[in-house]
Amino acid sequence: PEPETGINMFQVKRAQRSDGSWKGDIISLSAIWQPVQLVPKHKGKADKQLTVHNVLEKPSSWYINCLSSKEIFQSVY
């Protein structure tokens, strides 16, 4: 995949089943290599209804913030 033009951030999307419910899985903590900061993707203005409690539930796509640390930047690019 290529980063989004203009901001050079990769986009991730939540996977959905055919019935509209979200797909998910449980993974082992030992399988996590590095955490990343996700930034909700907005269409125009930011959604004022987003809170710390629903920011991972309400949006369906996010950008990976590759500028949050030098390690993530070097890993992504």
Buried (B, 14 or more C-beta within 10 A) or exposed (E): EEBEEEEEBBBBEEEEEEEEEEEEEEEEEEEEEEEBEBBBBEEEEEBEEBEEEEBEEEBEEBBBBBEBBEEBEEEBE
